[in-house]
Amino acid sequence: MSPQQGEPSPLAGKRIVLGVTGGIAAYKAIEISRRLVDAGAHVVPIMTEAAQHFVGTTTLSALASEPVQTELWHNPTTPIPHTEVGQGADLIIVAPATAKAIAAYRMGYSHDLLQNTLIATRAPVIVCPAMHTEMWEHPSVVDNIAVLRERGVHIVDPESGRLAGGDVGAGRLASPESVVAAAERVLGSRDLAGTTVIVSAGGTREPIDSVRVIANRSSGKQGYAVAAEAASRGALVTLVSTVTLPVPSGVEIVAVETAAEMQEAIESRSASTDVIVMAAAVADFRPVSVADHKLKKRDGAPQIVLESTPDILAGLGAAKPAGQVLVGFAAETNDLVANAQSKLERKHLDLIVANDVGAPSVGFAHDTNAVTLLRPDAEPVEIDLAAKRDVARAVINTIVEIRAAAEIETQTGKI
């Protein structure tokens, strides 16, 4: 087994222009820039004159990959900054994009550095509108957005929520997570386009009484990372979750609590699903009887009789339709590979992701993980300690390999 690093983000090494226009949501561009840089991108920031009323250039310059550019004229780096920046970009993101900036882009009104750069590029463009609801719903803005979509511009629709004036409605800039996810979709592989994927995440909770539960320490972070990665590569993802984390962009969420609820949610969808990734930590036992009221301490310690919960993964393996890829997770504290290999075979899995949850910075609650990937008739692959999203990328890459190999085998059999 030769250890490998987690797979890098599709943004790694990419040159991304981040255009910031003059809206109150300009402060979110700081976090967007940080996330892009953390993913390995080289961020070239451009701020309009109006944007500088909301965010200082020093802050964005410090967190981007190079100093902010603001001038079309008198630019100290080049006499033609718009063509140089536009031609060298792999992607341009405008966040926030005001109604004025959207109108100018639609018309080709090249009055400042950002608009000139947008017109002087052949790179894909992501526009992230942000404005008050009345502006977002105005017919001229609706028409401008429709025209940009028709031209192939990627639009990250604003969210609904509290706006700058204190009112609530549509028009709030999409979250930094959603913006970066959109960038990953544009620049990343689309090797799961149209594929249906179910991912489970979190630890199930089995009630003892109306207050207390039997639970485990799973945070759900790895499952959410797998769901986000699959969605970024074009999959239609359903996330069956017991935890409340930010839902990845483009992912359908199904909230459950117990093992029985998770079983029903997954099995009712499994027959028509191409890939199932069981990242959740499903409780092995549950109380035989559940009190309908809170048990009082003064009554003494209750005698809790346990029974086994349904083995969701084994059931899915036994009923797996032809062509479906089934992935399990194994959180172990000893004999990692041997225990995972046994689970792989017993439950008829195509892939199992095993990790030693007793190791430092691995598993539950951490933002990092180190795993071993095991497949039938293949050597185990170790993934060294890496961010959970990078681990998720390695898992999804392996799923893509499994599906490609199955497709080749099918085609060979037809010849």
RODO-2510 file (C-alpha; in nm, 4 decimals, decimal comma):
residues 415
     n   res          X          Y          Z
     1     m     0,0000     0,0000     0,0000
     2     s     0,1575     0,3272    -0,1046
     3     p     0,0090     0,6283     0,0790
     4     q    -0,1400     0,9047    -0,1318
     5     q    -0,2436     1,2574    -0,0595
     6     g    -0,6079     1,3588    -0,0816
     7     e    -0,7055     1,4695    -0,4304
     8     p    -0,6553     1,8439    -0,4972
     9     s    -0,9456     2,0776    -0,5709
    10     p    -1,0291     2,1462    -0,9380
    11     l    -0,9550     2,5096    -0,8498
    12     a    -0,5920     2,4329    -0,7655
    13     g    -0,3561     2,6213    -0,9954
    14     k    -0,6384     2,8086    -1,1679
    15     r    -0,6226     3,1827    -1,2231
    16     i    -0,9529     3,3280    -1,1046
    17     v    -1,0485     3,6930    -1,1395
    18     l    -1,2745     3,8050    -0,8554
    19     g    -1,4715     4,1169    -0,9472
    20     v    -1,6338     4,3079    -0,6617
    21     t    -1,8974     4,5707    -0,7322
    22     g    -2,0619     4,8305    -0,5097
    23     g    -2,3143     4,6549    -0,2906
    24     i    -2,3354     4,6025     0,0834
    25     a    -2,2655     4,2330     0,0233
    26     a    -1,9130     4,3252    -0,0898
    27     y    -1,7894     4,2137     0,2519
    28     k    -1,8667     3,8533     0,1552
    29     a    -1,6124     3,8786    -0,1266
    30     i    -1,3426     3,8669     0,1416
    31     e    -1,4516     3,5192     0,2487
    32     i    -1,4978     3,4066    -0,1114
    33     s    -1,1407     3,5123    -0,1857
    34     r    -1,0094     3,3278     0,1191
    35     r    -1,1885     3,0073     0,0227
    36     l    -1,0636     3,0246    -0,3349
    37     v    -0,7046     3,0736    -0,2182
    38     d    -0,7407     2,7885     0,0316
    39     a    -0,8510     2,5669    -0,2600
    40     g    -0,5246     2,6480    -0,4385
    41     a    -0,6495     2,9118    -0,6818
    42     h    -0,4567     3,2260    -0,7770
    43     v    -0,7054     3,5055    -0,7109
    44     v    -0,6780     3,8295    -0,9087
    45     p    -0,9047     4,0882    -0,7402
    46     i    -1,0695     4,3775    -0,9219
    47     m    -1,2809     4,6326    -0,7351
    48     t    -1,5039     4,8958    -0,8887
    49     e    -1,4985     5,2502    -0,7555
    50     a    -1,8341     5,1922    -0,5853
    51     a    -1,7104     4,8715    -0,4190
    52     q    -1,4442     5,0704    -0,2383
    53     h    -1,7176     5,2522    -0,0442
    54     f    -1,8008     4,9182     0,1223
    55     v    -1,4711     4,7265     0,1479
    56     g    -1,1162     4,8549     0,1698
    57     t    -0,8680     4,7477    -0,0938
    58     t    -0,6120     4,6622     0,1741
    59     t    -0,8260     4,3834     0,3184
    60     l    -0,8922     4,2140    -0,0140
    61     s    -0,5317     4,2607    -0,1285
    62     a    -0,4102     4,0864     0,1861
    63     l    -0,6332     3,7806     0,1355
    64     a    -0,6134     3,7498    -0,2431
    65     s    -0,3072     3,6341    -0,4371
    66     e    -0,2058     3,9783    -0,5557
    67     p    -0,2993     4,3422    -0,4911
    68     v    -0,6397     4,4722    -0,5912
    69     q    -0,6626     4,6407    -0,9298
    70     t    -0,9030     4,9322    -0,9622
    71     e    -0,7824     5,1465    -1,2533
    72     l    -0,8389     5,1068    -1,6242
    73     w    -0,6081     5,4039    -1,6745
    74     h    -0,2791     5,4754    -1,4996
    75     n    -0,2369     5,1085    -1,4083
    76     p     0,1195     5,0583    -1,2801
    77     t     0,1440     4,6962    -1,3994
    78     t     0,0436     4,7237    -1,7658
    79     p    -0,0987     4,9777    -2,0138
    80     i    -0,3744     4,7313    -2,1111
    81     p    -0,4816     4,5660    -1,7833
    82     h    -0,8211     4,4491    -1,9084
    83     t    -0,6850     4,2407    -2,1957
    84     e    -0,3973     4,1036    -1,9893
    85     v    -0,6225     4,0007    -1,7009
    86     g    -0,9077     3,8808    -1,9215
    87     q    -0,6904     3,6696    -2,1487
    88     g    -0,5019     3,5140    -1,8591
    89     a    -0,8095     3,4116    -1,6597
    90     d    -0,9390     3,0575    -1,6254
    91     l    -1,2568     3,1919    -1,4660
    92     i    -1,4116     3,5267    -1,3725
    93     i    -1,6451     3,5582    -1,0748
    94     v    -1,8425     3,8765    -1,0086
    95     a    -1,9598     3,8758    -0,6462
    96     p    -2,1558     4,0710    -0,5596
    97     a    -2,2983     4,1784    -0,8931
    98     t    -2,5210     4,4835    -0,8632
    99     a    -2,8089     4,5670    -1,0972
   100     k    -2,5846     4,8325    -1,2569
   101     a    -2,2992     4,5879    -1,3164
   102     i    -2,5369     4,3292    -1,4632
   103     a    -2,6906     4,5852    -1,6999
   104     a    -2,3486     4,7065    -1,8116
   105     y    -2,2304     4,3521    -1,8799
   106     r    -2,5432     4,2701    -2,0764
   107     m    -2,4991     4,5830    -2,2940
   108     g    -2,1203     4,5593    -2,3263
   109     y    -2,0849     4,9008    -2,1605
   110     s    -1,7103     4,8960    -2,0983
   111     h    -1,6741     5,1934    -1,8671
   112     d    -1,4398     5,0537    -1,6002
   113     l    -1,1689     4,7921    -1,5515
   114     l    -1,4061     4,5123    -1,4482
   115     q    -1,6465     4,5557    -1,7410
   116     n    -1,3575     4,5810    -1,9872
   117     t    -1,2106     4,2614    -1,8430
   118     l    -1,5444     4,0801    -1,8756
   119     i    -1,5671     4,1786    -2,2414
   120     a    -1,2000     4,0993    -2,3127
   121     t    -1,2114     3,7387    -2,1912
   122     r    -1,3080     3,4021    -2,3340
   123     a    -1,2996     3,2414    -1,9915
   124     p    -1,6248     3,1232    -1,8296
   125     v    -1,7976     3,3840    -1,6148
   126     i    -1,9971     3,3397    -1,2948
   127     v    -2,2264     3,6272    -1,1944
   128     c    -2,3603     3,6370    -0,8388
   129     p    -2,6387     3,8983    -0,8129
   130     a    -2,7114     4,0805    -0,4860
   131     m    -2,9724     4,3534    -0,4430
   132     h    -3,3027     4,4298    -0,2757
   133     t    -3,6018     4,2146    -0,3677
   134     e    -3,7753     4,4923    -0,5601
   135     m    -3,4647     4,5381    -0,7746
   136     w    -3,4089     4,1647    -0,8255
   137     e    -3,7702     4,1234    -0,9424
   138     h    -3,7737     4,4332    -1,1654
   139     p    -3,8483     4,3402    -1,5300
   140     s    -3,5272     4,5008    -1,6581
   141     v    -3,3111     4,2964    -1,4186
   142     v    -3,5082     3,9789    -1,4948
   143     d    -3,4540     4,0409    -1,8660
   144     n    -3,0825     4,1158    -1,8242
   145     i    -3,0275     3,7949    -1,6252
   146     a    -3,2165     3,5918    -1,8869
   147     v    -2,9992     3,7326    -2,1670
   148     l    -2,6780     3,6558    -1,9766
   149     r    -2,7951     3,2983    -1,9140
   150     e    -2,8667     3,2565    -2,2852
   151     r    -2,5117     3,3711    -2,3601
   152     g    -2,3706     3,0995    -2,1356
   153     v    -2,2970     3,3077    -1,8280
   154     h    -2,3322     3,1048    -1,5091
   155     i    -2,5718     3,2738    -1,2663
   156     v    -2,5640     3,1919    -0,8938
   157     d    -2,9092     3,3050    -0,7894
   158     p    -2,9365     3,5126    -0,4732
   159     e    -3,0838     3,3643    -0,1581
   160     s    -3,3842     3,4726     0,0442
   161     g    -3,3264     3,6178     0,3879
   162     r    -3,2647     3,9350     0,5818
   163     l    -3,1509     4,2214     0,3600
   164     a    -2,9518     4,5377     0,4336
   165     g    -3,2589     4,7481     0,5067
   166     g    -3,3832     4,5015     0,7651
   167     d    -3,6562     4,3605     0,5416
   168     v    -3,6697     3,9971     0,4342
   169     g    -3,6880     3,8667     0,0794
   170     a    -3,4998     3,7366    -0,2228
   171     g    -3,1837     3,9172    -0,3267
   172     r    -2,9224     3,8319    -0,0630
   173     l    -2,5871     3,7285    -0,2107
   174     a    -2,5414     3,3526    -0,2171
   175     s    -2,3193     3,2135     0,0558
   176     p    -1,9439     3,1953    -0,0046
   177     e    -1,9761     2,8149     0,0034
   178     s    -2,2285     2,8275    -0,2811
   179     v    -2,0127     3,0618    -0,4878
   180     v    -1,7038     2,8436    -0,4514
   181     a    -1,9128     2,5328    -0,5250
   182     a    -2,0276     2,6989    -0,8477
   183     a    -1,6639     2,7636    -0,9407
   184     e    -1,5839     2,3974    -0,8786
   185     r    -1,8732     2,2917    -1,1007
   186     v    -1,7579     2,5184    -1,3835
   187     l    -1,3886     2,4258    -1,3693
   188     g    -1,4173     2,0707    -1,2407
   189     s    -1,4883     1,7437    -1,4114
   190     r    -1,8472     1,6602    -1,5071
   191     d    -1,7821     1,2864    -1,4929
   192     l    -2,0936     1,2240    -1,2827
   193     a    -2,3295     1,4333    -1,4946
   194     g    -2,6794     1,2892    -1,4712
   195     t    -2,5762     1,0223    -1,2206
   196     t    -2,8086     0,9747    -0,9236
   197     v    -2,6314     0,9536    -0,5883
   198     i    -2,7524     0,8972    -0,2322
   199     v    -2,5197     0,9898     0,0545
   200     s    -2,5960     0,9277     0,4204
   201     a    -2,4333     1,1407     0,6894
   202     g    -2,4225     1,1856     1,0654
   203     g    -2,4898     0,9531     1,3550
   204     t    -2,8367     0,8140     1,4149
   205     r    -3,0078     0,8825     1,7480
   206     e    -3,2197     0,6142     1,9140
   207     p    -3,4622     0,7456     2,1795
   208     i    -3,4617     0,6213     2,5372
   209     d    -3,7391     0,8527     2,6512
   210     s    -3,8857     1,1816     2,5302
   211     v    -3,5553     1,3602     2,6078
   212     r    -3,2619     1,1175     2,6040
   213     v    -3,1107     0,9234     2,3153
   214     i    -2,8424     0,6667     2,2410
   215     a    -2,6105     0,8335     1,9923
   216     n    -2,2531     0,8404     1,8654
   217     r    -1,9934     1,1065     1,7972
   218     s    -2,0252     1,1294     1,4197
   219     s    -2,0382     1,4917     1,3024
   220     g    -2,1516     1,4164     0,9473
   221     k    -1,8738     1,6301     0,7974
   222     q    -1,7280     1,3553     0,5789
   223     g    -2,0672     1,2621     0,4362
   224     y    -2,1444     1,6254     0,3569
   225     a    -1,8066     1,6579     0,1849
   226     v    -1,8840     1,3521    -0,0305
   227     a    -2,2245     1,4969    -0,1213
   228     a    -2,0692     1,8338    -0,2132
   229     e    -1,8024     1,6711    -0,4287
   230     a    -2,0520     1,4520    -0,6134
   231     a    -2,2806     1,7498    -0,6811
   232     s    -1,9891     1,9605    -0,8065
   233     r    -1,9237     1,6915    -1,0683
   234     g    -2,2751     1,6906    -1,2050
   235     a    -2,4465     1,4249    -0,9939
   236     l    -2,8057     1,4521    -0,8752
   237     v    -2,7457     1,4108    -0,5035
   238     t    -2,9821     1,3242    -0,2206
   239     l    -2,8276     1,3650     0,1250
   240     v    -2,9964     1,1653     0,4022
   241     s    -2,8729     1,3298     0,7195
   242     t    -2,9182     1,3336     1,0945
   243     v    -2,7230     1,6553     1,1474
   244     t    -2,7780     2,0222     1,0679
   245     l    -2,4819     2,1465     0,8682
   246     p    -2,4910     2,3903     0,5746
   247     v    -2,6415     2,1970     0,2834
   248     p    -2,4051     2,1781    -0,0160
   249     s    -2,5166     2,3694    -0,3228
   250     g    -2,7431     2,1681    -0,5516
   251     v    -2,8037     1,8894    -0,2988
   252     e    -3,1468     1,7677    -0,1866
   253     i    -3,1619     1,7122     0,1900
   254     v    -3,3725     1,4489     0,3671
   255     a    -3,3675     1,4886     0,7455
   256     v    -3,3907     1,1743     0,9586
   257     e    -3,3053     1,0809     1,3163
   258     t    -3,3199     0,7062     1,3805
   259     a    -3,1773     0,4049     1,1995
   260     a    -3,5280     0,3001     1,0978
   261     e    -3,5998     0,6427     0,9472
   262     m    -3,2697     0,6362     0,7594
   263     q    -3,3441     0,2862     0,6318
   264     e    -3,6839     0,3908     0,4982
   265     a    -3,5478     0,7078     0,3356
   266     i    -3,2691     0,5217     0,1549
   267     e    -3,4432     0,1960     0,0638
   268     s    -3,7398     0,3808    -0,0854
   269     r    -3,4995     0,5471    -0,3296
   270     s    -3,2294     0,2829    -0,3732
   271     a    -3,3669     0,0857    -0,6696
   272     s    -3,3424     0,3870    -0,9025
   273     t    -3,0077     0,5160    -0,7709
   274     d    -2,6733     0,4724    -0,9482
   275     v    -2,4455     0,5236    -0,6471
   276     i    -2,5090     0,4903    -0,2732
   277     v    -2,2473     0,6118    -0,0250
   278     m    -2,3265     0,5105     0,3331
   279     a    -2,1074     0,7539     0,5243
   280     a    -2,3445     0,7734     0,8237
   281     a    -2,2605     0,6108     1,1555
   282     v    -2,5731     0,4041     1,2108
   283     a    -2,6365     0,2926     1,5692
   284     d    -2,5991    -0,0825     1,6156
   285     f    -2,8489    -0,0998     1,9034
   286     r    -3,1681     0,0718     2,0216
   287     p    -3,3913     0,0389     2,3300
   288     v    -3,6598    -0,2255     2,2992
   289     s    -3,9107     0,0096     2,4612
   290     v    -3,9152     0,3895     2,4686
   291     a    -4,0676     0,5809     2,7590
   292     d    -4,3263     0,8375     2,6501
   293     h    -4,2138     1,0751     2,9246
   294     k    -3,8866     1,1938     3,0714
   295     l    -3,7421     0,9365     3,3109
   296     k    -3,6714     1,0953     3,6497
   297     k    -3,3403     1,0575     3,8251
   298     r    -3,5180     1,0219     4,1585
   299     d    -3,6696     0,6944     4,0361
   300     g    -3,3236     0,5407     4,0024
   301     a    -3,1265     0,4219     3,7027
   302     p    -3,3547     0,2556     3,4475
   303     q    -3,2874    -0,0904     3,3141
   304     i    -3,2561    -0,0381     2,9396
   305     v    -3,2918    -0,3498     2,7276
   306     l    -3,1386    -0,3167     2,3813
   307     e    -3,2071    -0,4800     2,0474
   308     s    -3,0187    -0,4654     1,7185
   309     t    -3,1057    -0,1972     1,4646
   310     p    -3,1519    -0,2918     1,0986
   311     d    -2,8276    -0,3404     0,9059
   312     i    -2,9009    -0,0915     0,6298
   313     l    -2,5787    -0,1519     0,4399
   314     a    -2,6161    -0,5306     0,4388
   315     g    -2,9715    -0,4964     0,3150
   316     l    -2,8632    -0,2680     0,0326
   317     g    -2,5854    -0,5101    -0,0609
   318     a    -2,8231    -0,8059    -0,0720
   319     a    -3,0696    -0,6229    -0,2963
   320     k    -2,8203    -0,4270    -0,5070
   321     p    -2,9402    -0,3902    -0,8664
   322     a    -2,7028    -0,4519    -1,1562
   323     g    -2,4742    -0,1586    -1,2245
   324     q    -2,5233     0,0142    -0,8903
   325     v    -2,2101     0,1139    -0,6962
   326     l    -2,2433     0,0618    -0,3203
   327     v    -1,9927     0,2258    -0,0849
   328     g    -1,9620     0,1663     0,2880
   329     f    -1,7613     0,3318     0,5642
   330     a    -1,5837     0,1551     0,8490
   331     a    -1,4874     0,3538     1,1576
   332     e    -1,2414     0,1283     1,3417
   333     t    -1,0120     0,1487     1,6409
   334     n    -0,8050    -0,1647     1,5742
   335     d    -0,7294    -0,4135     1,2926
   336     l    -0,8405    -0,1490     1,0428
   337     v    -0,7781    -0,3282     0,7150
   338     a    -0,8839    -0,6748     0,8328
   339     n    -1,2126    -0,5506     0,9773
   340     a    -1,2869    -0,3366     0,6743
   341     q    -1,2019    -0,6178     0,4326
   342     s    -1,4425    -0,8483     0,6142
   343     k    -1,7199    -0,5880     0,5965
   344     l    -1,6491    -0,5298     0,2271
   345     e    -1,7009    -0,8991     0,1495
   346     r    -1,9893    -0,9740     0,3876
   347     k    -2,2009    -0,6828     0,2696
   348     h    -2,1274    -0,7156    -0,1029
   349     l    -1,9758    -0,3689    -0,1362
   350     d    -1,7895    -0,2210    -0,4311
   351     l    -1,5797     0,0062    -0,2095
   352     i    -1,5268     0,0601     0,1599
   353     v    -1,3672     0,3644     0,3206
   354     a    -1,1969     0,2731     0,6462
   355     n    -1,0510     0,5079     0,9038
   356     d    -0,8946     0,4734     1,2464
   357     v    -1,1101     0,7063     1,4553
   358     g    -0,8651     0,6807     1,7434
   359     a    -0,5840     0,8415     1,5440
   360     p    -0,5020     1,2127     1,5916
   361     s    -0,7077     1,4534     1,3749
   362     v    -0,8925     1,1625     1,2111
   363     g    -1,2625     1,0885     1,1989
   364     f    -1,5331     1,2265     1,4238
   365     a    -1,5687     1,6065     1,4540
   366     h    -1,2382     1,6839     1,2775
   367     d    -1,2110     1,8747     0,9506
   368     t    -0,9425     1,6295     0,8386
   369     n    -0,9374     1,2560     0,7817
   370     a    -0,7019     0,9742     0,6836
   371     v    -0,8564     0,6693     0,5220
   372     t    -0,7848     0,3421     0,3481
   373     l    -0,9847     0,2598     0,0351
   374     l    -1,0531    -0,1087    -0,0217
   375     r    -1,2086    -0,2711    -0,3284
   376     p    -1,2617    -0,6353    -0,4243
   377     d    -0,9622    -0,7795    -0,6092
   378     a    -0,7552    -0,4615    -0,5707
   379     e    -0,4758    -0,3472    -0,3441
   380     p    -0,5780    -0,1168    -0,0562
   381     v    -0,5020     0,2503    -0,1152
   382     e    -0,4056     0,4699     0,1793
   383     i    -0,5000     0,8365     0,1752
   384     d    -0,2808     1,0370     0,4110
   385     l    -0,4222     1,2999     0,6467
   386     a    -0,6041     1,5593     0,4371
   387     a    -0,9063     1,7869     0,4424
   388     k    -1,2300     1,5915     0,4313
   389     r    -1,3213     1,7489     0,0969
   390     d    -0,9918     1,6197    -0,0472
   391     v    -1,0692     1,2742     0,0934
   392     a    -1,4171     1,2986    -0,0598
   393     r    -1,2590     1,3769    -0,3950
   394     a    -1,0462     1,0619    -0,3720
   395     v    -1,3571     0,8572    -0,2877
   396     i    -1,5536     1,0005    -0,5810
   397     n    -1,2584     0,9452    -0,8165
   398     t    -1,2569     0,5796    -0,7137
   399     i    -1,6322     0,5530    -0,7738
   400     v    -1,5827     0,7000    -1,1212
   401     e    -1,3103     0,4396    -1,1881
   402     i    -1,5411     0,1572    -1,0757
   403     r    -1,8220     0,2799    -1,3008
   404     a    -1,5859     0,3213    -1,5975
   405     a    -1,4462    -0,0294    -1,5519
   406     a    -1,7991    -0,1716    -1,5349
   407     e    -1,8925     0,0135    -1,8525
   408     i    -1,5885    -0,1246    -2,0364
   409     e    -1,6740    -0,4747    -1,9173
   410     t    -2,0313    -0,4331    -2,0373
   411     q    -1,9209    -0,3054    -2,3762
   412     t    -1,6650    -0,5865    -2,4117
   413     g    -1,9341    -0,8418    -2,3362
   414     k    -2,1505    -0,7026    -2,6164
   415     i    -1,8789    -0,7417    -2,8800
***
